[in-house]
Amino acid sequence: RDCDSMLQGKSTDGGRTWSEPALLNTPGGVDPALLLLGNGVLVCSFGRPNISLLLSPSGTADDWTEPLVAYDGPGDHYTDLWPTSDSSLLLMWCRSGFCGLNIEEPNEVRSTEFSVR
């Protein structure tokens, strides 16, 4: 299996059994977060080498878009997603000197709001 891409498995019985993992063809990926918006769009955020978003317009995870790079600066690239309305979300991450990067500014939590139609 390709270690430079996330894998996706699905369960239709509440997690008792799972499908074989399938490659998502993402550029890497750590700490994925999932959020189903009120408008039915499923959003996935993940980090490394950048912080990126995937969208599944149907909400089924069968039709992921190409990754959208949301942040490409220093940090641990762990993400979280919070809904702000039925069609918008807040993407959060930490900007830091993680992995030996030398940045002079203090560590901080950052966020960006996205509207998803």
JOWO-V343451 format. One record per residue. RES is the residue in three letters. SS is DSSP state (hx for helix, st for strand, lp for the rest). PHI is phi in degrees with one decimal (999 if undefined). Layout:
# JOWO-V343451
[[RES/SS/PHI] [RES/SS/PHI]]
This chain:
# JOWO-V343451
[[ARG/lp/999] [ASP/lp/-78.0] [CYS/lp/-78.7] [ASP/lp/-97.5] [SER/st/-142.9] [MET/lp/-74.2] [LEU/st/-112.8] [GLN/st/-129.5] [GLY/lp/-120.8] [LYS/lp/-128.0] [SER/lp/-127.2] [THR/lp/-112.9] [ASP/lp/-129.5] [GLY/lp/72.4] [GLY/lp/94.6] [ARG/lp/-71.5] [THR/lp/-131.9] [TRP/lp/-134.9] [SER/lp/-72.2] [GLU/lp/-63.0] [PRO/lp/-62.0] [ALA/st/-121.4] [LEU/st/-66.5] [LEU/lp/-96.2] [ASN/lp/56.9] [THR/lp/-101.3] [PRO/lp/-81.2] [GLY/st/79.5] [GLY/lp/139.1] [VAL/st/-128.2] [ASP/st/50.4] [PRO/st/-65.7] [ALA/st/-123.8] [LEU/st/-118.3] [LEU/st/-146.1] [LEU/st/-97.5] [LEU/lp/-76.7] [GLY/lp/-60.7] [ASN/lp/-83.6] [GLY/lp/93.1] [VAL/lp/-83.3] [LEU/st/-93.0] [VAL/st/-118.0] [CYS/st/-125.2] [SER/st/-111.4] [PHE/st/-157.6] [GLY/st/-121.6] [ARG/lp/64.2] [PRO/lp/-80.5] [ASN/lp/-124.2] [ILE/st/-101.1] [SER/st/-129.9] [LEU/st/-122.2] [LEU/st/-116.9] [LEU/st/-123.4] [SER/st/-116.1] [PRO/lp/-55.7] [SER/lp/-80.5] [GLY/lp/79.4] [THR/lp/-99.3] [ALA/lp/68.5] [ASP/lp/-99.0] [ASP/lp/-137.1] [TRP/st/-61.6] [THR/lp/-76.2] [GLU/lp/-64.9] [PRO/lp/-62.2] [LEU/st/-105.3] [VAL/st/-75.6] [ALA/st/-100.3] [TYR/st/-158.5] [ASP/lp/-131.5] [GLY/lp/-100.5] [PRO/lp/-72.3] [GLY/lp/152.0] [ASP/lp/-80.8] [HIS/lp/65.0] [TYR/lp/-81.9] [THR/st/-125.6] [ASP/st/-147.0] [LEU/st/-124.5] [TRP/st/-133.6] [PRO/st/-71.4] [THR/st/-114.7] [SER/st/-165.7] [ASP/lp/-64.6] [SER/lp/-131.5] [SER/st/-146.8] [LEU/st/-148.1] [LEU/st/-108.8] [LEU/st/-96.3] [MET/st/-121.1] [TRP/st/-157.5] [CYS/st/-108.7] [ARG/st/-95.8] [SER/lp/-157.9] [GLY/lp/-92.0] [PHE/hx/-54.5] [CYS/hx/67.2] [GLY/hx/78.4] [LEU/lp/-70.7] [ASN/lp/-96.2] [ILE/lp/-121.7] [GLU/lp/-81.7] [GLU/lp/-75.0] [PRO/lp/-70.0] [ASN/lp/-60.7] [GLU/st/-155.1] [VAL/st/-89.5] [ARG/st/-119.5] [SER/st/-151.0] [THR/st/-140.6] [GLU/st/-94.5] [PHE/st/-120.8] [SER/st/-102.1] [VAL/lp/-124.1] [ARG/lp/-112.8]]
